[in-house]
Amino acid sequence: MKFAVVGAGVIGDLHAATISNLPGAEVAAVVDVQFDRAQDLAGRHQARALRDIAQALSLPDIDAVAICTPSGEHADLVVAALQAGKHVVVEKPLDVLVAAAGRVAVAERDSGKRVTVISQHRFDPSSQVVREALSAGRLGRVTSGSASISWWRSQAYYDSAGWRGTWAMDGGGALMNQGIHTIDLLVWFLGKPLEVFAWTGLLAHERIEVEDTAVATIRFESGALGVIHATTSAYPGLNARLQVHADRGSAIIDNDELVYFHAARQGDIGPDVGSGSPDNQAAAVLGAEPAWAGPRTAGLRPTSHAAQYQDFLRSVADDRPPLVTVAEATRTLAVIAAIYESASTGRPVLVGDADGSGESGQGSSGLAHARQHDAP
């Protein structure tokens, strides 16, 4: 499969490196309005350098497009690629508006092509273990979960590009840009989200429109309750931690590693009062990690990205949906949009159905409402 990588920044670099290290895939073109960046990245992958996506979409030998541009451009570019008959891999989020995600869903259906949205941590060995245990009922009834992202981004980071920290292009701050992967896993693990209540703040940065700190509670259809905390104001930058708790077991993922896992064995009664996290089964259930190869790009090794790309290639070959579909990405986007609306209005907000329409829920209107203010 021959890819055109659209956007030659850090993420575009990572996607290009991932594609180049996969059997059955190659980087055939790199597109960037800053043509010198396109030339640099294309030169490292023996690909063509192009100035705009229309050039790439007109080439018959381009099979798929990897979209790595600012978030507010995603939906328009995905739709254009689908209408040109190309498959699409798009970086998270799918877009900054739920309604825009709906346009992607329609375009995908009409085109007959495949779209996947990068949620690479679903492919981490730790995430796969927890998801399998939950699906099989090994942890019992899920009661609660928490997602905490305690990261740091300097003022220089936000000042480095005009789109950073804006509603139009970034779509949000600590939640939409940094916290979305951990929130995606929480929703993937705990099921259909129904309602959120949230607060956000801009506490440690200047000259940005979006939040650098957010907290929210979330209620799921199963009855499980969740807590979300995300910040880019935790100097010098700590961890991303996800906890899932049920009445027969618990699991903790810290910085993508399964650091704790315990599932009650058949016949175990368990203590009347328990604390201290005894009997950690993480090493036993995790086993050997897959040895995906690949060079480091911006300090990252494209392991889970490679796994998601492999799933995407197989989905096209087998004519089946990929693991991360437009509907799945829209559900996570709708949760974040509902959080922004709740923080803006001071009220609980129902999460829209994950059908991509943006019409049945509060998410898209909440994000639009928040954009009318300096901070949500």
Buried (B, 14 or more C-beta within 10 A) or exposed (E): BBBBBBBBBEBBBBBBBBBBBBEEBBBBBBBBEEBEBBBBBBEBBEBBBBEEBEBBBEBEEBBBBBBBBBBBBBBBBBBBBBEBEBBBBBBBBBBBBBBBBBBBBBBBEEBEBBBBBBBBBBBBBBBBBBBEBBEEEBBBEBBBBBBBBBBBBBEEEBBEEEBBBBBEBBBBBBBBBBBBBBBBBBBBBBBEBBBBBBBBBBEBBEEBBBBBBBBBBBBBEEEBBBBBBBBBBBEEEBEBBBBBBBEBBBBBBBEBBBBBBBBBEEEEEEEEEEEEEEEBBBEEBBEEEEEBEBEEBEEBBBBBBBBBBBBBBEBBEEEEBBBBBBBBBBBBBBBBBBBBBBBBBEEBBBBBBBBBBBEBBBBBBBBBBBBEEEBB
